[in-house]
């Protein structure tokens, strides 16, 4: 299964989740097999400035099945639902801890309101 996490930096498993999903500087693509991390690839966000639906379609094109975010808008949630990608909200911290919490069932979807909203798209 492929999980995507928007992150602030390119520090591998120590990268910290971004508060803003679509405007994150990077996306971490994590491949999980049998409850173990098989690989991680961090890519610069090619669509930091984007129109509605662009980032969800990009994430779908990369084979993602799940996106774990801190905060996300309702419109983006709708796009992910249409694309068949599960969204888990309210995560915080480093990738390694987030993934461990997800694998062990300790990460639950919870609403999170970002402190500053972006309206550039």
MDTraj code that builds the backbone (N, CA, C; nanometers):
import mdtraj as md
import numpy as np

residues = "UNK UNK UNK UNK UNK UNK UNK UNK UNK UNK UNK UNK UNK UNK UNK UNK UNK UNK UNK UNK UNK UNK UNK UNK UNK UNK UNK UNK UNK UNK UNK UNK UNK UNK UNK UNK UNK UNK UNK UNK UNK UNK UNK UNK UNK UNK UNK UNK UNK UNK UNK UNK UNK UNK UNK UNK UNK UNK UNK UNK UNK UNK UNK UNK UNK UNK UNK UNK UNK UNK UNK UNK UNK UNK UNK UNK UNK UNK UNK UNK UNK UNK UNK UNK UNK UNK UNK UNK UNK UNK UNK UNK UNK UNK UNK UNK UNK UNK UNK UNK UNK UNK UNK UNK UNK UNK UNK UNK UNK UNK UNK UNK UNK UNK UNK UNK UNK UNK UNK UNK UNK".split()
xyz = np.array([
    [0.0852, -0.1165, 0.0000],
    [0.0000, 0.0000, 0.0000],
    [0.0898, 0.1228, 0.0000],
    [0.0466, 0.2258, -0.0713],
    [0.1241, 0.3501, -0.0761],
    [0.0515, 0.4584, 0.0023],
    [0.1260, 0.5167, 0.0974],
    [0.0752, 0.6256, 0.1809],
    [0.1512, 0.7523, 0.1445],
    [0.0806, 0.8640, 0.1399],
    [0.1423, 0.9935, 0.1118],
    [0.1238, 1.0842, 0.2330],
    [0.2316, 1.1574, 0.2653],
    [0.2267, 1.2555, 0.3740],
    [0.2889, 1.3852, 0.3233],
    [0.2182, 1.4983, 0.3326],
    [0.2784, 1.6274, 0.2972],
    [0.3772, 1.6681, 0.4070],
    [0.4985, 1.7054, 0.3679],
    [0.6005, 1.7370, 0.4681],
    [0.6684, 1.8709, 0.4408],
    [0.7317, 1.9236, 0.5458],
    [0.7980, 2.0538, 0.5396],
    [0.9401, 2.0475, 0.4862],
    [1.0008, 1.9293, 0.4910],
    [1.1430, 1.9177, 0.4597],
    [1.1725, 1.7817, 0.3994],
    [1.2909, 1.7692, 0.3439],
    [1.3339, 1.6434, 0.2848],
    [1.4404, 1.5819, 0.3752],
    [1.3944, 1.5230, 0.4859],
    [1.4843, 1.4601, 0.5828],
    [1.4458, 1.3145, 0.6054],
    [1.3982, 1.2488, 0.5001],
    [1.3618, 1.1083, 0.5113],
    [1.2558, 1.0860, 0.6177],
    [1.2753, 0.9809, 0.6966],
    [1.1771, 0.9447, 0.7987],
    [1.1675, 1.0482, 0.9103],
    [1.2623, 1.1398, 0.9175],
    [1.2589, 1.2456, 1.0188],
    [1.1883, 1.3722, 0.9701],
    [1.1369, 1.3702, 0.8483],
    [1.0645, 1.4862, 0.7954],
    [0.9383, 1.5100, 0.8774],
    [0.9062, 1.6371, 0.8969],
    [0.7899, 1.6761, 0.9772],
    [0.6716, 1.7061, 0.8860],
    [0.5543, 1.6605, 0.9266],
    [0.4318, 1.6824, 0.8493],
    [0.4037, 1.8324, 0.8373],
    [0.3517, 1.8713, 0.7220],
    [0.3133, 2.0097, 0.6970],
    [0.1711, 2.0335, 0.7456],
    [0.1479, 2.1517, 0.7983],
    [0.0130, 2.1856, 0.8429],
    [-0.0826, 2.1980, 0.7242],
    [-0.0316, 2.2435, 0.6112],
    [-0.1134, 2.2645, 0.4908],
    [-0.0840, 2.1544, 0.3901],
    [-0.1833, 2.0775, 0.3560],
    [-0.1652, 1.9659, 0.2643],
    [-0.1202, 2.0112, 0.1249],
    [-0.1980, 2.0922, 0.0575],
    [-0.1710, 2.1272, -0.0822],
    [-0.0530, 2.2192, -0.1028],
    [-0.0187, 2.2969, -0.0021],
    [0.0912, 2.3919, -0.0147],
    [0.2181, 2.3430, 0.0544],
    [0.2224, 2.2160, 0.0894],
    [0.3425, 2.1583, 0.1497],
    [0.4571, 2.1662, 0.0487],
    [0.5784, 2.1938, 0.0939],
    [0.6919, 2.1991, 0.0013],
    [0.7280, 2.0627, -0.0582],
    [0.6966, 1.9542, 0.0154],
    [0.7319, 1.8191, -0.0294],
    [0.6189, 1.7214, 0.0016],
    [0.6227, 1.6078, -0.0695],
    [0.5357, 1.4954, -0.0389],
    [0.6226, 1.3731, -0.0179],
    [0.5944, 1.2995, 0.0891],
    [0.6624, 1.1727, 0.1153],
    [0.5709, 1.0607, 0.0666],
    [0.6253, 0.9725, -0.0155],
    [0.5532, 0.8566, -0.0670],
    [0.6129, 0.7340, 0.0014],
    [0.5345, 0.6688, 0.0858],
    [0.5833, 0.5583, 0.1672],
    [0.5125, 0.4303, 0.1252],
    [0.5912, 0.3303, 0.0909],
    [0.5370, 0.2002, 0.0518],
    [0.5404, 0.1081, 0.1739],
    [0.4238, 0.0514, 0.2083],
    [0.4101, -0.0379, 0.3231],
    [0.3706, -0.1769, 0.2730],
    [0.4412, -0.2788, 0.3201],
    [0.4076, -0.4182, 0.2881],
    [0.4114, -0.4987, 0.4169],
    [0.3069, -0.5731, 0.4446],
    [0.3001, -0.6592, 0.5635],
    [0.3368, -0.5850, 0.6910],
    [0.2872, -0.4619, 0.7045],
    [0.3098, -0.3838, 0.8255],
    [0.4510, -0.3293, 0.8405],
    [0.5291, -0.3345, 0.7340],
    [0.6679, -0.2848, 0.7369],
    [0.6882, -0.1802, 0.6278],
    [0.7728, -0.0828, 0.6566],
    [0.8068, 0.0184, 0.5567],
    [0.9045, -0.0428, 0.4571],
    [0.8635, -0.0470, 0.3317],
    [0.9478, -0.1013, 0.2251],
    [1.0348, 0.0061, 0.1618],
    [0.9766, 0.1256, 0.1444],
    [1.0530, 0.2337, 0.0822],
    [0.9894, 0.3679, 0.1151],
    [1.0707, 0.4714, 0.1021],
    [1.0218, 0.6083, 0.1171],
    [1.0896, 0.6929, 0.0097],
    [1.0097, 0.7749, -0.0551],
    [1.0603, 0.8666, -0.1568],
    [0.9990, 1.0028, -0.1261],
    [1.0822, 1.1050, -0.1181],
    [1.0321, 1.2400, -0.0929],
    [1.0543, 1.3225, -0.2185],
    [0.9458, 1.3826, -0.2656],
    [0.9499, 1.4643, -0.3873],
    [0.9068, 1.6069, -0.3555],
    [0.9687, 1.7009, -0.4243],
    [0.9250, 1.8394, -0.4123],
    [0.7852, 1.8504, -0.4721],
    [0.6999, 1.9297, -0.4083],
    [0.5638, 1.9501, -0.4563],
    [0.5688, 2.0292, -0.5872],
    [0.5313, 1.9673, -0.6996],
    [0.5356, 2.0392, -0.8268],
    [0.4201, 2.1375, -0.8442],
    [0.3255, 2.1363, -0.7504],
    [0.2049, 2.2174, -0.7630],
    [0.1776, 2.3006, -0.6382],
    [0.2815, 2.3610, -0.5784],
    [0.2576, 2.4429, -0.4582],
    [0.1558, 2.5528, -0.4858],
    [0.1612, 2.6115, -0.6034],
    [0.0570, 2.7047, -0.6488],
    [-0.0257, 2.6261, -0.7496],
    [-0.1530, 2.6056, -0.7207],
    [-0.2330, 2.5145, -0.8011],
    [-0.3799, 2.5539, -0.8028],
    [-0.4516, 2.4918, -0.8925],
    [-0.5954, 2.5072, -0.8992],
    [-0.6620, 2.3911, -0.8274],
    [-0.7922, 2.4009, -0.8033],
    [-0.8654, 2.2951, -0.7330],
    [-0.8513, 2.1594, -0.8021],
    [-0.8203, 2.0575, -0.7233],
    [-0.8134, 1.9203, -0.7730],
    [-0.6800, 1.8786, -0.8317],
    [-0.5910, 1.9735, -0.8559],
    [-0.4635, 1.9411, -0.9201],
    [-0.3784, 1.8493, -0.8321],
    [-0.3615, 1.8846, -0.7060],
    [-0.2763, 1.8046, -0.6169],
    [-0.3382, 1.6664, -0.5906],
    [-0.4679, 1.6556, -0.5624],
    [-0.5249, 1.5210, -0.5461],
    [-0.5051, 1.4317, -0.6699],
    [-0.5193, 1.4882, -0.7900],
    [-0.4988, 1.4083, -0.9114],
    [-0.3512, 1.3673, -0.9250],
    [-0.2598, 1.4561, -0.8887],
    [-0.1164, 1.4241, -0.8907],
    [-0.0882, 1.3080, -0.7941],
    [-0.1420, 1.3161, -0.6746],
    [-0.1196, 1.2111, -0.5743],
    [-0.1789, 1.0785, -0.6219],
    [-0.2941, 1.0822, -0.6845],
    [-0.3546, 0.9613, -0.7415],
    [-0.2654, 0.9033, -0.8512],
    [-0.2082, 0.9894, -0.9350],
    [-0.1221, 0.9421, -1.0446],
    [0.0034, 0.8719, -0.9929],
    [0.0408, 0.8982, -0.8686],
    [0.1580, 0.8363, -0.8073],
    [0.1221, 0.7032, -0.7386],
    [-0.0032, 0.6621, -0.7484],
    [-0.0445, 0.5331, -0.6951],
    [-0.0848, 0.5326, -0.5488],
    [-0.1114, 0.6493, -0.4933],
    [-0.1460, 0.6577, -0.3512],
    [-0.2824, 0.5965, -0.3217],
    [-0.2907, 0.5283, -0.2081],
    [-0.4170, 0.4734, -0.1607],
    [-0.4654, 0.5477, -0.0367],
    [-0.3714, 0.6073, 0.0362],
    [-0.4020, 0.6767, 0.1611],
    [-0.3189, 0.8045, 0.1662],
    [-0.3790, 0.9132, 0.2133],
    [-0.3024, 1.0336, 0.2425],
    [-0.3259, 1.0674, 0.3892],
    [-0.2161, 1.0896, 0.4592],
    [-0.2223, 1.1276, 0.6001],
    [-0.1826, 1.2741, 0.6076],
    [-0.2708, 1.3564, 0.6639],
    [-0.2495, 1.5012, 0.6674],
    [-0.2686, 1.5556, 0.8083],
    [-0.2251, 1.6775, 0.8257],
    [-0.2559, 1.7504, 0.9493],
    [-0.3881, 1.8230, 0.9262],
    [-0.3903, 1.9120, 0.8272],
    [-0.5114, 1.9854, 0.7934],
    [-0.5385, 1.9763, 0.6442],
    [-0.6677, 1.9847, 0.6090],
    [-0.7084, 1.9755, 0.4691],
    [-0.8467, 2.0391, 0.4555],
    [-0.8693, 2.1073, 0.3453],
    [-0.9985, 2.1707, 0.3218],
    [-1.1038, 2.0733, 0.2718],
    [-1.2280, 2.1150, 0.2857],
    [-1.3403, 2.0320, 0.2447],
    [-1.3420, 1.9996, 0.0970],
    [-1.3019, 2.0953, 0.0157],
    [-1.3010, 2.0722, -0.1288],
    [-1.2012, 1.9626, -0.1653],
    [-1.0808, 1.9694, -0.1058],
    [-0.9791, 1.8665, -0.1307],
    [-1.0271, 1.7301, -0.0807],
    [-1.0940, 1.7288, 0.0348],
    [-1.1499, 1.6028, 0.0856],
    [-1.2441, 1.5403, -0.0169],
    [-1.3261, 1.6240, -0.0784],
    [-1.4185, 1.5756, -0.1807],
    [-1.3471, 1.5166, -0.3009],
    [-1.2394, 1.5812, -0.3447],
    [-1.1620, 1.5280, -0.4570],
    [-1.1026, 1.3917, -0.4223],
    [-1.0455, 1.3786, -0.3029],
    [-0.9869, 1.2506, -0.2633],
    [-1.0930, 1.1418, -0.2551],
    [-1.2117, 1.1759, -0.2056],
    [-1.3205, 1.0780, -0.1997],
    [-1.3567, 1.0308, -0.3404],
    [-1.3694, 1.1255, -0.4332],
    [-1.4003, 1.0904, -0.5728],
    [-1.2929, 1.0009, -0.6333],
    [-1.1674, 1.0226, -0.5946],
    [-1.0549, 0.9466, -0.6496],
    [-1.0322, 0.8138, -0.5767],
    [-1.1078, 0.7887, -0.4707],
    [-1.0944, 0.6633, -0.3977],
    [-0.9732, 0.6567, -0.3065],
    [-0.9246, 0.7722, -0.2611],
    [-0.8096, 0.7782, -0.1714],
    [-0.8590, 0.8097, -0.0305],
    [-0.8224, 0.7256, 0.0642],
    [-0.8608, 0.7446, 0.2034],
    [-0.7799, 0.8596, 0.2628],
    [-0.8452, 0.9469, 0.3394],
    [-0.7797, 1.0600, 0.4048],
    [-0.7850, 1.0401, 0.5560],
    [-0.6693, 1.0538, 0.6202],
    [-0.6601, 1.0498, 0.7657],
    [-0.6094, 1.1866, 0.8088],
    [-0.6907, 1.2599, 0.8859],
    [-0.6583, 1.3974, 0.9256],
    [-0.6111, 1.4046, 1.0700],
    [-0.5452, 1.5173, 1.1010],
    [-0.5080, 1.5467, 1.2385],
    [-0.3742, 1.4898, 1.2827],
    [-0.2957, 1.4338, 1.1914],
    [-0.1653, 1.3775, 1.2280],
    [-0.0675, 1.4899, 1.2615],
    [0.0332, 1.4564, 1.3400],
    [0.1370, 1.5540, 1.3716],
    [0.2682, 1.4821, 1.3979],
    [0.3788, 1.5557, 1.3809],
    [0.5093, 1.4998, 1.4119],
    [0.5876, 1.4549, 1.2903],
    [0.6776, 1.3588, 1.3133],
    [0.7681, 1.3076, 1.2098],
    [0.7063, 1.1863, 1.1387],
    [0.7481, 1.1686, 1.0139],
    [0.6967, 1.0575, 0.9333],
    [0.7090, 0.9252, 1.0080],
    [0.8261, 0.8971, 1.0653],
    [0.8471, 0.7661, 1.1287],
    [0.7449, 0.7402, 1.2385],
    [0.7092, 0.8423, 1.3157],
    [0.6112, 0.8245, 1.4233],
    [0.4690, 0.8134, 1.3689],
    [0.4400, 0.8938, 1.2676],
    [0.3066, 0.8899, 1.2058],
    [0.2801, 0.7530, 1.1449],
    [0.3768, 0.7015, 1.0694],
    [0.3600, 0.5710, 1.0050],
    [0.3488, 0.4608, 1.1104],
    [0.4314, 0.4665, 1.2112],
    [0.4236, 0.3668, 1.3188],
    [0.2852, 0.3695, 1.3846],
    [0.2345, 0.4899, 1.4124],
    [0.1006, 0.5016, 1.4714],
    [-0.0059, 0.4472, 1.3771],
    [0.0094, 0.4696, 1.2467],
    [-0.0884, 0.4195, 1.1506],
    [-0.0855, 0.2660, 1.1464],
    [0.0340, 0.2097, 1.1377],
    [0.0484, 0.0641, 1.1292],
    [-0.0074, -0.0043, 1.2539],
    [0.0154, 0.0549, 1.3701],
    [-0.0303, -0.0069, 1.4956],
    [-0.1748, 0.0264, 1.5299],
    [-0.2410, 0.1064, 1.4459],
    [-0.3815, 0.1400, 1.4684],
    [-0.4034, 0.2519, 1.5687],
    [-0.2963, 0.3243, 1.6002],
    [-0.3073, 0.4329, 1.6983],
    [-0.3306, 0.5699, 1.6355],
    [-0.3413, 0.5754, 1.5052],
    [-0.3686, 0.7026, 1.4372],
    [-0.5137, 0.7007, 1.3912],
    [-0.5927, 0.7908, 1.4450],
    [-0.7337, 0.7975, 1.4082],
    [-0.7617, 0.9301, 1.3375],
    [-0.8536, 0.9265, 1.2442],
    [-0.8932, 1.0460, 1.1712],
    [-0.9610, 1.1438, 1.2672],
    [-0.9098, 1.2664, 1.2695],
    [-0.9727, 1.3693, 1.3514],
    [-0.9588, 1.5038, 1.2822],
    [-1.0637, 1.5831, 1.2900],
    [-1.0607, 1.7144, 1.2255],
    [-0.9517, 1.8010, 1.2856],
    [-0.8898, 1.8783, 1.1996],
    [-0.7882, 1.9736, 1.2433],
    [-0.8070, 2.0991, 1.1599],
    [-0.8140, 2.2136, 1.2247],
    [-0.8294, 2.3402, 1.1541],
    [-0.6938, 2.4093, 1.1480],
    [-0.6495, 2.4385, 1.0252],
    [-0.5202, 2.5048, 1.0098],
    [-0.5289, 2.6468, 1.0631],
    [-0.4147, 2.6968, 1.1102],
    [-0.4110, 2.8305, 1.1691],
    [-0.4257, 2.9412, 1.0650],
    [-0.3642, 2.9229, 0.9473],
    [-0.3750, 3.0208, 0.8401],
    [-0.4211, 2.9481, 0.7156],
    [-0.5150, 3.0050, 0.6464],
    [-0.5662, 2.9414, 0.5259],
    [-0.5029, 3.0029, 0.4024],
    [-0.4857, 2.9187, 0.3013],
    [-0.4368, 2.9639, 0.1713],
    [-0.5568, 2.9805, 0.0792],
    [-0.5571, 3.0856, 0.0033],
    [-0.6656, 3.1080, -0.0935],
    [-0.6099, 3.1443, -0.2295],
    [-0.4938, 3.0901, -0.2636],
    [-0.4279, 3.1247, -0.3894],
    [-0.4748, 3.0422, -0.5079],
    [-0.5710, 2.9518, -0.4901],
    [-0.6109, 2.8717, -0.6046],
    [-0.7557, 2.8876, -0.6362],
])
top = md.Topology()
chain = top.add_chain()
for i, resn in enumerate(residues, 1):
    res = top.add_residue(resn, chain, resSeq=i)
    for name in ("N", "CA", "C"):
        top.add_atom(name, md.element.get_by_symbol(name[0]), res)
traj = md.Trajectory(xyz[None], top)
